[in-house]
Amino acid sequence: MKTFRYWAKASERVQKADRTWNLECYGGSNKNLEEALERAADRARAAAAAIALGQDPQQYAYSDRPVREEIVREIEHNGETVAVLTRNAYGSLILNSPRVLFADIDYPPQGGFHLPGFLLSMIGAVAKLFGQESRATQHAGQSQDEKIVDRVRRLVDETAGLGVRLYRTTHGFRGLVTTGTWDPLAPETLRLLTDFGSDPLYVTLCKAQECFRARVSPKPWRCRAPKPPSRFPWPDSGVEQEYREWEKTYEKIAAGYSTCAFIDAFGSSDIAPEVEPVLRLHDELACAGDGPIA
């Protein structure tokens, strides 16, 4: 799992033909700042060498980098880290786990008007009160919901011993496998994520980070919070203090929203010991309250 406590930045300048490249690369370490700086310098040199040879630096260490996020909390089970809570570039909390599988199942991209997930849920609830199906729900994506739920149900039925909790998100669903742990780099994991219909970009990120990821606090723009004034790591204490003030504002606003809503559980009801603390924290943070999903 590529989460690091220490981060450092290194720079390289490359002049080729009539173009100047000013490269900035970050390196991470769980040992110390010196190792982080060494890794950053290695990445910057590799990118500079690629440019000097007329090659695309994106094929080298310049793009081969872990996600740069502040570690907020570590979750342990039997003395081992089973998850790390981080804060991403736009300020939301991310639950990272090296073995507890989350599947991000977004709606397929479509043209036209699209209602957010929480509105679909509200429309569906009103329809049930009056004992009739809502045309707005049907046309706005209910058929997509049914297809995704049926897909998950069939997958569970066809996979012996599999247990899955399904959650609604703003633009689709999230699956959490409860009955065992998974290697994010293993072929069987890729097959399972594909069978879920998981977003390909999410699958790629899981492989790059060597962990599964689930956002557990709202995106700032979805809950009308201001965007963060800077990005981790901060160059000095003044910039960090400004960020901490933003963080307080964001958390106060975000408290009135949820990140996802539990829909149903499918298959085995067993919960693996390593999954249990991750599941508990996920539901505590992501499903807090009954506000709009953001």
Secondary structure, 3 states (H helix, E strand, C coil): CCCCCEEEEEEEEEEECCEEEEEEEEEEECCCHHHHHHHHHHHHHHHHHHHHCCCCHHHCCCCCCCCCCEEEEEEEECCEEEEEEEECCCCCEEEEECCCCEEEEECCCCCCCCCCHHHHHHHHHHHHHCCCCCHHHHHHHHHHHHHHHHHHHHHHHHCCCCEEEEEEECCEEEEEECCCCCCCCCHHHHHHHHHHCCCHHHHHHHHHHCCEEEECCCCHHHHCCCCCCCCCCCCCHHHHHHHHHHHHHHHHHHCCCECCEEEEEEECCCCCCCCHHHHHHHHHHHCCCCCCEC
